[in-house]
Amino acid sequence: MKLVGTTISHFVRRVAIPLKIYGINYEAIDASVTTDQAVIKQHSKLARIPSLVLDDGDVLIDSDYILAEIDAMVPENERLIIQDPSNRRHYGQVLASLTGAMDKATAWFYEAHRRPKEFVWAEWAEHLRLQLAGGVLQVEENAHIFADGSEYLFEDRLTHADIAAGLVYPLANMAAADLVNAESCPRLAKLALHMNSLEAFKATSPS
Ligand SMILES: N[C@@H](CCC(=O)N[C@@H](CS)C(=O)NCC(=O)O)C(=O)O
């Protein structure tokens, strides 16, 4: 199995972290969308990362779908998902907010830092920055739905929602510290610290 994409990408780490936690071996192909397009396109003409090349040659794209396939490779009780169906809607909405914020982090980064300076549309960059912050703040504001006193968001167990929070909170805090910080987001700030101390987070850290 090969995971295509640099771990600078939070979407690639979203897949790499569960692979590590599940103990599924894979070869990391460290390809960047800015410098390694040819390598990325060999596996997916959509030219996005991550893609996961399975041993039978099938190529999976899109982190949500890749995670669904990876989850199916491990016993049900080990999957990093909620177990209680009554949490399905909240879990889905929290994940959608966090991965939506990840999308906005990528878009903001490209708009604000990748474009030649003379082409930067400052108002749009600011809009994207506020969307990134908004996705994270929206989850914090719904903290009342989370398991009381637990270090995790749902069911006192590690899920993909905790992993997404651990990845996107630091990005939002970096891009929008005026809005997303330990004071405005105590629950997510603490969770992100915890997540980033996990071996699987450290092992996939780009730095
Ligand atoms: N929805 C996709 C988003 C992946 C994504 O945006 N990847 C970025 C890197 S962080 C990328 O490949 N960008 C290049 C492009 O979309 O052209 C997923 O969950 O995998």
The ligand as a Gaussian input file, in Angstrom:
#p B3LYP/6-31G(d) Opt

LIG

0 1
 N      -11.486000      16.682000      -0.228000
 C      -10.111000      16.285000      -0.462000
 C       -9.237000      17.511000      -0.307000
 C       -7.788000      17.214000      -0.600000
 C       -7.002000      18.478000      -0.859000
 O       -7.525000      19.605000      -0.893000
 N       -5.691000      18.300000      -1.054000
 C       -4.859000      19.426000      -1.406000
 C       -3.572000      19.398000      -0.612000
 S       -3.869000      19.799000       1.086000
 C       -4.535000      19.326000      -2.874000
 O       -4.269000      18.255000      -3.389000
 N       -4.582000      20.468000      -3.553000
 C       -4.287000      20.573000      -4.936000
 C       -5.516000      20.701000      -5.773000
 O       -6.642000      20.496000      -5.276000
 O       -5.357000      21.033000      -6.943000
 C       -9.733000      15.215000       0.550000
 O      -10.392000      15.125000       1.608000
 O       -8.813000      14.410000       0.282000

